[in-house]
Amino acid sequence: MAIEKIRFTGNVTEIPIQDIEVINPRQRDKERFEEIVESIGRVGLLKPILVNSGYLEEKGKYELLCGEGRLLGCWKLGHEQILAEVISCSRKTGYVVSLVENMARKRY
């Protein structure tokens, strides 16, 4: 299966949280999630999320690729905007990026 090459630009912008769709949700540890929320509330968001603008572009929406905990943490804190690096790729490539991110976090 050929996956397109992704170019991460490092360009970060604020986007509305309401315009982000989670394409690969996962279960999370409640205690760890509360730590994320507390950290964001105390020091702010230190690492932007990663979103895809390519697949849902016509709807004005973004697909979340990496950073669901950070996204949900900001939402829980009442933020309307979140810092994000925006890339444009196919849905297939977006799923692969999202899955790789989740697998990299998995503890065996």
N, CA, C and O atoms as a Tinker XYZ file with bonds, in Angstrom:
   432  protein
     1  N      0.845000   -1.167000    0.000000    73     2
     2  CA     0.000000    0.000000    0.000000    64     1     3
     3  C      0.895000    1.235000    0.000000    63     2     4     5
     4  O      1.730000    1.402000    0.889000    81     3
     5  N      0.727000    2.067000   -0.961000    73     3     6
     6  CA     1.535000    3.277000   -1.071000    64     5     7
     7  C      0.874000    4.403000   -0.290000    63     6     8     9
     8  O     -0.316000    4.674000   -0.447000    81     7
     9  N      1.656000    5.041000    0.542000    73     7    10
    10  CA     1.196000    6.180000    1.319000    64     9    11
    11  C      1.930000    7.415000    0.807000    63    10    12    13
    12  O      3.143000    7.396000    0.602000    81    11
    13  N      1.173000    8.477000    0.608000    73    11    14
    14  CA     1.794000    9.698000    0.113000    64    13    15
    15  C      2.785000   10.260000    1.129000    63    14    16    17
    16  O      2.656000   10.041000    2.333000    81    15
    17  N      3.739000   10.962000    0.636000    73    15    18
    18  CA     4.730000   11.596000    1.497000    64    17    19
    19  C      4.092000   12.831000    2.129000    63    18    20    21
    20  O      3.459000   13.638000    1.448000    81    19
    21  N      4.267000   12.962000    3.429000    73    19    22
    22  CA     3.705000   14.101000    4.152000    64    21    23
    23  C      4.819000   15.090000    4.450000    63    22    24    25
    24  O      5.919000   14.712000    4.854000    81    23
    25  N      4.515000   16.346000    4.246000    73    23    26
    26  CA     5.472000   17.392000    4.574000    64    25    27
    27  C      4.946000   18.154000    5.792000    63    26    28    29
    28  O      3.953000   18.878000    5.713000    81    27
    29  N      5.637000   17.973000    6.919000    73    27    30
    30  CA     5.290000   18.709000    8.124000    64    29    31
    31  C      5.952000   20.074000    8.035000    63    30    32    33
    32  O      7.173000   20.180000    7.920000    81    31
    33  N      5.140000   21.109000    8.090000    73    31    34
    34  CA     5.639000   22.460000    7.851000    64    33    35
    35  C      6.159000   23.133000    9.106000    63    34    36    37
    36  O      7.014000   24.015000    9.032000    81    35
    37  N      5.651000   22.724000   10.253000    73    35    38
    38  CA     6.011000   23.411000   11.487000    64    37    39
    39  C      5.235000   24.700000   11.676000    63    38    40    41
    40  O      5.390000   25.381000   12.690000    81    39
    41  N      4.396000   25.039000   10.697000    73    39    42
    42  CA     3.567000   26.237000   10.821000    64    41    43
    43  C      2.383000   25.932000   11.723000    63    42    44    45
    44  O      1.607000   25.014000   11.457000    81    43
    45  N      2.251000   26.698000   12.778000    73    43    46
    46  CA     1.203000   26.471000   13.769000    64    45    47
    47  C      0.239000   27.645000   13.740000    63    46    48    49
    48  O      0.650000   28.801000   13.639000    81    47
    49  N     -1.052000   27.331000   13.829000    73    47    50
    50  CA    -2.080000   28.358000   13.819000    64    49    51
    51  C     -3.165000   27.977000   14.810000    63    50    52    53
    52  O     -3.272000   26.813000   15.196000    81    51
    53  N     -3.964000   28.936000   15.221000    73    51    54
    54  CA    -5.104000   28.639000   16.080000    64    53    55
    55  C     -6.304000   28.315000   15.211000    63    54    56    57
    56  O     -6.601000   29.021000   14.247000    81    55
    57  N     -6.993000   27.235000   15.565000    73    55    58
    58  CA    -8.210000   26.870000   14.842000    64    57    59
    59  C     -9.330000   26.616000   15.855000    63    58    60    61
    60  O     -9.062000   26.270000   17.005000    81    59
    61  N    -10.587000   26.787000   15.426000    73    59    62
    62  CA   -11.709000   26.551000   16.339000    64    61    63
    63  C    -11.832000   25.061000   16.694000    63    62    64    65
    64  O    -11.812000   24.201000   15.814000    81    63
    65  N    -11.957000   24.778000   17.979000    73    63    66
    66  CA   -12.115000   23.396000   18.421000    64    65    67
    67  C    -13.349000   22.766000   17.803000    63    66    68    69
    68  O    -13.333000   21.578000   17.480000    81    67
    69  N    -14.410000   23.526000   17.632000    73    67    70
    70  CA   -15.654000   22.987000   17.073000    64    69    71
    71  C    -15.494000   22.513000   15.625000    63    70    72    73
    72  O    -16.343000   21.777000   15.122000    81    71
    73  N    -14.430000   22.921000   14.961000    73    71    74
    74  CA   -14.208000   22.544000   13.557000    64    73    75
    75  C    -13.321000   21.306000   13.407000    63    74    76    77
    76  O    -12.864000   21.006000   12.304000    81    75
    77  N    -13.077000   20.590000   14.498000    73    75    78
    78  CA   -12.185000   19.430000   14.463000    64    77    79
    79  C    -12.974000   18.152000   14.699000    63    78    80    81
    80  O    -13.752000   18.061000   15.648000    81    79
    81  N    -12.770000   17.161000   13.829000    73    79    82
    82  CA   -13.397000   15.849000   13.969000    64    81    83
    83  C    -12.320000   14.824000   14.315000    63    82    84    85
    84  O    -11.259000   14.786000   13.691000    81    83
    85  N    -12.605000   13.999000   15.311000    73    83    86
    86  CA   -11.676000   12.949000   15.727000    64    85    87
    87  C    -11.939000   11.727000   14.850000    63    86    88    89
    88  O    -13.036000   11.169000   14.871000    81    87
    89  N    -10.929000   11.310000   14.076000    73    87    90
    90  CA   -11.135000   10.196000   13.150000    64    89    91
    91  C    -10.735000    8.853000   13.736000    63    90    92    93
    92  O    -11.150000    7.811000   13.229000    81    91
    93  N     -9.945000    8.859000   14.784000    73    91    94
    94  CA    -9.469000    7.602000   15.366000    64    93    95
    95  C     -9.467000    7.726000   16.896000    63    94    96    97
    96  O     -8.405000    7.766000   17.518000    81    95
    97  N    -10.684000    7.786000   17.504000    73    95    98
    98  CA   -10.736000    7.973000   18.954000    64    97    99
    99  C    -10.190000    6.756000   19.695000    63    98   100   101
   100  O    -10.224000    5.635000   19.188000    81    99
   101  N     -9.696000    6.996000   20.889000    73    99   102
   102  CA    -9.204000    5.888000   21.695000    64   101   103
   103  C     -9.604000    6.090000   23.146000    63   102   104   105
   104  O     -9.898000    7.202000   23.583000    81   103
   105  N     -9.607000    4.988000   23.876000    73   103   106
   106  CA    -9.878000    5.030000   25.303000    64   105   107
   107  C     -8.665000    5.624000   25.996000    63   106   108   109
   108  O     -7.532000    5.406000   25.567000    81   107
   109  N     -8.894000    6.360000   27.046000    73   107   110
   110  CA    -7.766000    6.950000   27.746000    64   109   111
   111  C     -7.926000    6.733000   29.242000    63   110   112   113
   112  O     -9.033000    6.601000   29.764000    81   111
   113  N     -6.808000    6.702000   29.894000    73   111   114
   114  CA    -6.753000    6.568000   31.341000    64   113   115
   115  C     -7.259000    7.873000   31.962000    63   114   116   117
   116  O     -6.723000    8.945000   31.679000    81   115
   117  N     -8.288000    7.781000   32.806000    73   115   118
   118  CA    -8.905000    8.987000   33.380000    64   117   119
   119  C     -7.926000    9.788000   34.233000    63   118   120   121
   120  O     -7.926000   11.018000   34.190000    81   119
   121  N     -7.100000    9.099000   35.002000    73   119   122
   122  CA    -6.124000    9.794000   35.840000    64   121   123
   123  C     -5.109000   10.555000   34.992000    63   122   124   125
   124  O     -4.786000   11.707000   35.283000    81   123
   125  N     -4.608000    9.905000   33.945000    73   123   126
   126  CA    -3.650000   10.557000   33.044000    64   125   127
   127  C     -4.302000   11.739000   32.332000    63   126   128   129
   128  O     -3.672000   12.781000   32.152000    81   127
   129  N     -5.569000   11.581000   31.926000    73   127   130
   130  CA    -6.280000   12.661000   31.258000    64   129   131
   131  C     -6.406000   13.873000   32.182000    63   130   132   133
   132  O     -6.203000   15.006000   31.745000    81   131
   133  N     -6.738000   13.644000   33.448000    73   131   134
   134  CA    -6.858000   14.749000   34.393000    64   133   135
   135  C     -5.518000   15.456000   34.590000    63   134   136   137
   136  O     -5.481000   16.666000   34.813000    81   135
   137  N     -4.420000   14.706000   34.509000    73   135   138
   138  CA    -3.098000   15.324000   34.585000    64   137   139
   139  C     -2.865000   16.249000   33.393000    63   138   140   141
   140  O     -2.297000   17.331000   33.535000    81   139
   141  N     -3.312000   15.807000   32.214000    73   139   142
   142  CA    -3.177000   16.635000   31.001000    64   141   143
   143  C     -3.980000   17.922000   31.158000    63   142   144   145
   144  O     -3.483000   19.011000   30.869000    81   143
   145  N     -5.224000   17.791000   31.618000    73   143   146
   146  CA    -6.086000   18.965000   31.805000    64   145   147
   147  C     -5.448000   19.927000   32.799000    63   146   148   149
   148  O     -5.399000   21.133000   32.555000    81   147
   149  N     -4.962000   19.399000   33.914000    73   147   150
   150  CA    -4.335000   20.232000   34.938000    64   149   151
   151  C     -3.108000   20.952000   34.381000    63   150   152   153
   152  O     -2.898000   22.134000   34.654000    81   151
   153  N     -2.308000   20.242000   33.606000    73   151   154
   154  CA    -1.105000   20.832000   33.021000    64   153   155
   155  C     -1.453000   21.954000   32.043000    63   154   156   157
   156  O     -0.845000   23.023000   32.077000    81   155
   157  N     -2.425000   21.709000   31.180000    73   155   158
   158  CA    -2.838000   22.748000   30.219000    64   157   159
   159  C     -3.373000   23.958000   30.973000    63   158   160   161
   160  O     -3.082000   25.098000   30.611000    81   159
   161  N     -4.152000   23.712000   32.016000    73   159   162
   162  CA    -4.696000   24.816000   32.808000    64   161   163
   163  C     -3.617000   25.620000   33.513000    63   162   164   165
   164  O     -3.741000   26.835000   33.671000    81   163
   165  N     -2.566000   24.945000   33.932000    73   163   166
   166  CA    -1.497000   25.598000   34.690000    64   165   167
   167  C     -0.494000   26.312000   33.797000    63   166   168   169
   168  O     -0.154000   27.468000   34.051000    81   167
   169  N     -0.007000   25.628000   32.734000    73   167   170
   170  CA     1.075000   26.209000   31.917000    64   169   171
   171  C      0.688000   26.447000   30.460000    63   170   172   173
   172  O      1.473000   27.015000   29.700000    81   171
   173  N     -0.493000   26.027000   30.066000    73   171   174
   174  CA    -0.922000   26.193000   28.683000    64   173   175
   175  C     -0.561000   24.986000   27.836000    63   174   176   177
   176  O      0.060000   24.039000   28.318000    81   175
   177  N     -0.945000   25.024000   26.601000    73   175   178
   178  CA    -0.686000   23.937000   25.660000    64   177   179
   179  C      0.741000   24.069000   25.152000    63   178   180   181
   180  O      1.075000   25.045000   24.481000    81   179
   181  N      1.576000   23.099000   25.466000    73   179   182
   182  CA     2.994000   23.167000   25.093000    64   181   183
   183  C      3.276000   22.572000   23.720000    63   182   184   185
   184  O      4.243000   22.960000   23.065000    81   183
   185  N      2.448000   21.639000   23.280000    73   183   186
   186  CA     2.664000   20.983000   21.988000    64   185   187
   187  C      1.370000   21.062000   21.176000    63   186   188   189
   188  O      0.336000   20.561000   21.618000    81   187
   189  N      1.412000   21.682000   20.001000    73   187   190
   190  CA     0.205000   21.780000   19.176000    64   189   191
   191  C     -0.287000   20.402000   18.745000    63   190   192   193
   192  O      0.485000   19.445000   18.677000    81   191
   193  N     -1.576000   20.319000   18.456000    73   191   194
   194  CA    -2.128000   19.099000   17.881000    64   193   195
   195  C     -1.790000   19.083000   16.390000    63   194   196   197
   196  O     -1.309000   20.078000   15.847000    81   195
   197  N     -2.044000   17.948000   15.730000    73   195   198
   198  CA    -1.816000   17.823000   14.284000    64   197   199
   199  C     -3.148000   17.514000   13.626000    63   198   200   201
   200  O     -3.829000   16.566000   14.016000    81   199
   201  N     -3.523000   18.302000   12.634000    73   199   202
   202  CA    -4.786000   18.098000   11.925000    64   201   203
   203  C     -4.575000   18.061000   10.419000    63   202   204   205
   204  O     -3.601000   18.592000    9.885000    81   203
   205  N     -5.522000   17.414000    9.761000    73   203   206
   206  CA    -5.533000   17.308000    8.304000    64   205   207
   207  C     -6.643000   18.199000    7.763000    63   206   208   209
   208  O     -7.797000   18.081000    8.175000    81   207
   209  N     -6.300000   19.072000    6.855000    73   207   210
   210  CA    -7.316000   19.927000    6.232000    64   209   211
   211  C     -7.781000   19.371000    4.896000    63   210   212   213
   212  O     -8.772000   19.845000    4.341000    81   211
   213  N     -7.083000   18.380000    4.377000    73   211   214
   214  CA    -7.342000   17.911000    3.015000    64   213   215
   215  C     -8.670000   17.232000    2.790000    63   214   216   217
   216  O     -9.381000   17.587000    1.850000    81   215
   217  N     -9.032000   16.273000    3.613000    73   215   218
   218  CA   -10.209000   15.442000    3.326000    64   217   219
   219  C    -11.519000   16.175000    3.567000    63   218   220   221
   220  O    -12.461000   16.009000    2.792000    81   219
   221  N    -11.604000   16.971000    4.608000    73   219   222
   222  CA   -12.854000   17.654000    4.952000    64   221   223
   223  C    -12.846000   19.131000    4.550000    63   222   224   225
   224  O    -13.657000   19.922000    5.032000    81   223
   225  N    -11.928000   19.483000    3.670000    73   223   226
   226  CA   -11.735000   20.887000    3.291000    64   225   227
   227  C    -13.027000   21.550000    2.815000    63   226   228   229
   228  O    -13.299000   22.699000    3.163000    81   227
   229  N    -13.822000   20.833000    2.025000    73   227   230
   230  CA   -15.047000   21.420000    1.486000    64   229   231
   231  C    -16.075000   21.724000    2.575000    63   230   232   233
   232  O    -16.966000   22.548000    2.369000    81   231
   233  N    -15.958000   21.064000    3.737000    73   231   234
   234  CA   -16.864000   21.309000    4.857000    64   233   235
   235  C    -16.306000   22.334000    5.840000    63   234   236   237
   236  O    -16.985000   22.708000    6.796000    81   235
   237  N    -15.085000   22.788000    5.615000    73   235   238
   238  CA   -14.465000   23.717000    6.542000    64   237   239
   239  C    -14.095000   23.071000    7.863000    63   238   240   241
   240  O    -14.023000   23.740000    8.894000    81   239
   241  N    -13.860000   21.769000    7.826000    73   239   242
   242  CA   -13.521000   21.011000    9.035000    64   241   243
   243  C    -12.116000   20.445000    8.904000    63   242   244   245
   244  O    -11.546000   20.394000    7.815000    81   243
   245  N    -11.573000   20.022000   10.040000    73   243   246
   246  CA   -10.253000   19.395000   10.097000    64   245   247
   247  C    -10.403000   18.013000   10.732000    63   246   248   249
   248  O    -11.253000   17.808000   11.598000    81   247
   249  N     -9.575000   17.075000   10.296000    73   247   250
   250  CA    -9.515000   15.767000   10.928000    64   249   251
   251  C     -8.365000   15.768000   11.924000    63   250   252   253
   252  O     -7.243000   16.135000   11.575000    81   251
   253  N     -8.630000   15.364000   13.149000    73   251   254
   254  CA    -7.576000   15.274000   14.146000    64   253   255
   255  C     -6.714000   14.053000   13.857000    63   254   256   257
   256  O     -7.229000   12.940000   13.742000    81   255
   257  N     -5.422000   14.251000   13.739000    73   255   258
   258  CA    -4.491000   13.148000   13.504000    64   257   259
   259  C     -3.744000   12.785000   14.782000    63   258   260   261
   260  O     -3.580000   11.602000   15.079000    81   259
   261  N     -3.291000   13.769000   15.538000    73   259   262
   262  CA    -2.532000   13.530000   16.767000    64   261   263
   263  C     -2.912000   14.589000   17.796000    63   262   264   265
   264  O     -2.977000   15.778000   17.484000    81   263
   265  N     -3.164000   14.141000   19.034000    73   263   266
   266  CA    -3.407000   15.091000   20.107000    64   265   267
   267  C     -4.815000   15.086000   20.666000    63   266   268   269
   268  O     -5.304000   16.124000   21.112000    81   267
   269  N     -5.480000   13.934000   20.651000    73   267   270
   270  CA    -6.849000   13.886000   21.148000    64   269   271
   271  C     -6.934000   14.290000   22.627000    63   270   272   273
   272  O     -7.851000   15.015000   23.013000    81   271
   273  N     -5.997000   13.833000   23.449000    73   271   274
   274  CA    -6.009000   14.205000   24.864000    64   273   275
   275  C     -5.871000   15.701000   25.054000    63   274   276   277
   276  O     -6.563000   16.297000   25.880000    81   275
   277  N     -4.973000   16.309000   24.287000    73   275   278
   278  CA    -4.787000   17.761000   24.365000    64   277   279
   279  C     -6.042000   18.498000   23.891000    63   278   280   281
   280  O     -6.447000   19.497000   24.486000    81   279
   281  N     -6.652000   17.994000   22.812000    73   279   282
   282  CA    -7.878000   18.600000   22.287000    64   281   283
   283  C     -8.990000   18.538000   23.326000    63   282   284   285
   284  O     -9.631000   19.546000   23.621000    81   283
   285  N     -9.217000   17.343000   23.883000    73   283   286
   286  CA   -10.277000   17.183000   24.870000    64   285   287
   287  C     -9.980000   17.972000   26.141000    63   286   288   289
   288  O    -10.893000   18.495000   26.781000    81   287
   289  N     -8.705000   18.058000   26.502000    73   287   290
   290  CA    -8.324000   18.850000   27.666000    64   289   291
   291  C     -8.645000   20.325000   27.478000    63   290   292   293
   292  O     -9.194000   20.962000   28.377000    81   291
   293  N     -8.307000   20.865000   26.325000    73   291   294
   294  CA    -8.615000   22.270000   26.037000    64   293   295
   295  C    -10.117000   22.496000   26.007000    63   294   296   297
   296  O    -10.608000   23.504000   26.515000    81   295
   297  N    -10.847000   21.560000   25.413000    73   295   298
   298  CA   -12.310000   21.659000   25.357000    64   297   299
   299  C    -12.886000   21.659000   26.775000    63   298   300   301
   300  O    -13.761000   22.464000   27.094000    81   299
   301  N    -12.390000   20.747000   27.627000    73   299   302
   302  CA   -12.869000   20.668000   29.017000    64   301   303
   303  C    -12.611000   21.967000   29.767000    63   302   304   305
   304  O    -13.408000   22.360000   30.619000    81   303
   305  N    -11.510000   22.631000   29.460000    73   303   306
   306  CA   -11.172000   23.897000   30.111000    64   305   307
   307  C    -11.941000   25.088000   29.537000    63   306   308   309
   308  O    -11.794000   26.213000   30.015000    81   307
   309  N    -12.757000   24.842000   28.517000    73   307   310
   310  CA   -13.578000   25.905000   27.942000    64   309   311
   311  C    -12.923000   26.699000   26.833000    63   310   312   313
   312  O    -13.445000   27.737000   26.426000    81   311
   313  N    -11.786000   26.230000   26.334000    73   311   314
   314  CA   -11.126000   26.928000   25.231000    64   313   315
   315  C    -11.965000   26.787000   23.958000    63   314   316   317
   316  O    -12.553000   25.734000   23.710000    81   315
   317  N    -12.015000   27.814000   23.183000    73   315   318
   318  CA   -12.724000   27.767000   21.901000    64   317   319
   319  C    -11.769000   27.541000   20.738000    63   318   320   321
   320  O    -12.185000   27.082000   19.675000    81   319
   321  N    -10.485000   27.862000   20.930000    73   319   322
   322  CA    -9.452000   27.719000   19.903000    64   321   323
   323  C     -8.345000   26.814000   20.443000    63   322   324   325
   324  O     -8.171000   26.683000   21.655000    81   323
   325  N     -7.597000   26.189000   19.526000    73   323   326
   326  CA    -6.462000   25.365000   19.924000    64   325   327
   327  C     -5.339000   25.548000   18.903000    63   326   328   329
   328  O     -5.591000   25.726000   17.711000    81   327
   329  N     -4.108000   25.500000   19.384000    73   327   330
   330  CA    -2.965000   25.573000   18.476000    64   329   331
   331  C     -2.829000   24.258000   17.718000    63   330   332   333
   332  O     -2.885000   23.181000   18.310000    81   331
   333  N     -2.651000   24.358000   16.404000    73   331   334
   334  CA    -2.563000   23.161000   15.576000    64   333   335
   335  C     -1.605000   23.373000   14.413000    63   334   336   337
   336  O     -1.516000   24.458000   13.838000    81   335
   337  N     -0.886000   22.292000   14.085000    73   335   338
   338  CA    -0.156000   22.257000   12.829000    64   337   339
   339  C     -1.113000   21.636000   11.823000    63   338   340   341
   340  O     -1.650000   20.553000   12.055000    81   339
   341  N     -1.324000   22.313000   10.721000    73   339   342
   342  CA    -2.279000   21.865000    9.713000    64   341   343
   343  C     -1.515000   21.319000    8.518000    63   342   344   345
   344  O     -0.685000   22.009000    7.926000    81   343
   345  N     -1.811000   20.055000    8.170000    73   343   346
   346  CA    -1.260000   19.478000    6.952000    64   345   347
   347  C     -2.424000   19.104000    6.038000    63   346   348   349
   348  O     -3.579000   19.117000    6.463000    81   347
   349  N     -2.125000   18.777000    4.810000    73   347   350
   350  CA    -3.147000   18.355000    3.864000    64   349   351
   351  C     -2.730000   17.012000    3.278000    63   350   352   353
   352  O     -1.687000   16.900000    2.634000    81   351
   353  N     -3.560000   15.992000    3.508000    73   351   354
   354  CA    -3.260000   14.659000    2.992000    64   353   355
   355  C     -4.571000   13.921000    2.747000    63   354   356   357
   356  O     -5.642000   14.405000    3.113000    81   355
   357  N     -4.480000   12.750000    2.127000    73   355   358
   358  CA    -5.667000   11.935000    1.893000    64   357   359
   359  C     -6.170000   11.357000    3.212000    63   358   360   361
   360  O     -5.439000   11.340000    4.202000    81   359
   361  N     -7.391000   10.892000    3.228000    73   359   362
   362  CA    -7.941000   10.284000    4.445000    64   361   363
   363  C     -7.145000    9.034000    4.811000    63   362   364   365
   364  O     -6.893000    8.788000    5.991000    81   363
   365  N     -6.748000    8.244000    3.821000    73   363   366
   366  CA    -5.975000    7.027000    4.083000    64   365   367
   367  C     -4.668000    7.368000    4.792000    63   366   368   369
   368  O     -4.316000    6.729000    5.783000    81   367
   369  N     -3.965000    8.347000    4.304000    73   367   370
   370  CA    -2.714000    8.754000    4.929000    64   369   371
   371  C     -2.977000    9.313000    6.318000    63   370   372   373
   372  O     -2.204000    9.061000    7.242000    81   371
   373  N     -4.054000   10.065000    6.478000    73   371   374
   374  CA    -4.416000   10.595000    7.793000    64   373   375
   375  C     -4.638000    9.491000    8.810000    63   374   376   377
   376  O     -4.190000    9.593000    9.952000    81   375
   377  N     -5.333000    8.428000    8.397000    73   375   378
   378  CA    -5.548000    7.295000    9.302000    64   377   379
   379  C     -4.222000    6.639000    9.685000    63   378   380   381
   380  O     -4.020000    6.269000   10.842000    81   379
   381  N     -3.327000    6.496000    8.719000    73   379   382
   382  CA    -2.029000    5.872000    9.012000    64   381   383
   383  C     -1.250000    6.722000   10.014000    63   382   384   385
   384  O     -0.678000    6.187000   10.964000    81   383
   385  N     -1.221000    8.031000    9.813000    73   383   386
   386  CA    -0.515000    8.927000   10.742000    64   385   387
   387  C     -1.118000    8.800000   12.134000    63   386   388   389
   388  O     -0.388000    8.717000   13.122000    81   387
   389  N     -2.436000    8.783000   12.219000    73   387   390
   390  CA    -3.120000    8.678000   13.504000    64   389   391
   391  C     -2.832000    7.338000   14.187000    63   390   392   393
   392  O     -2.572000    7.296000   15.390000    81   391
   393  N     -2.879000    6.259000   13.430000    73   391   394
   394  CA    -2.604000    4.935000   13.996000    64   393   395
   395  C     -1.161000    4.818000   14.473000    63   394   396   397
   396  O     -0.903000    4.256000   15.538000    81   395
   397  N     -0.231000    5.339000   13.700000    73   395   398
   398  CA     1.180000    5.282000   14.096000    64   397   399
   399  C      1.373000    6.044000   15.406000    63   398   400   401
   400  O      2.091000    5.582000   16.293000    81   399
   401  N      0.744000    7.193000   15.527000    73   399   402
   402  CA     0.834000    7.977000   16.766000    64   401   403
   403  C      0.307000    7.171000   17.953000    63   402   404   405
   404  O      0.947000    7.128000   19.003000    81   403
   405  N     -0.848000    6.536000   17.795000    73   403   406
   406  CA    -1.414000    5.753000   18.888000    64   405   407
   407  C     -0.556000    4.549000   19.222000    63   406   408   409
   408  O     -0.403000    4.216000   20.397000    81   407
   409  N      0.003000    3.895000   18.233000    73   407   410
   410  CA     0.856000    2.724000   18.482000    64   409   411
   411  C      2.154000    3.139000   19.170000    63   410   412   413
   412  O      2.683000    2.392000   19.993000    81   411
   413  N      2.661000    4.302000   18.848000    73   411   414
   414  CA     3.889000    4.786000   19.478000    64   413   415
   415  C      3.679000    5.025000   20.968000    63   414   416   417
   416  O      4.629000    4.945000   21.747000    81   415
   417  N      2.446000    5.318000   21.373000    73   415   418
   418  CA     2.135000    5.572000   22.780000    64   417   419
   419  C      1.806000    4.309000   23.550000    63   418   420   421
   420  O      1.886000    4.296000   24.778000    81   419
   421  N      1.443000    3.257000   22.856000    73   419   422
   422  CA     1.002000    2.030000   23.525000    64   421   423
   423  C      2.125000    1.423000   24.345000    63   422   424   425
   424  O      3.260000    1.305000   23.882000    81   423
   425  N      1.795000    1.045000   25.562000    73   423   426
   426  CA     2.769000    0.393000   26.436000    64   425   427
   427  C      2.525000   -1.100000   26.391000    63   426   428   429
   428  O      1.403000   -1.564000   26.597000    81   427
   429  N      3.575000   -1.846000   26.121000    73   427   430
   430  CA     3.442000   -3.301000   26.024000    64   429   431
   431  C      3.952000   -3.974000   27.267000    63   430   432
   432  O      3.918000   -5.200000   27.363000    81   431
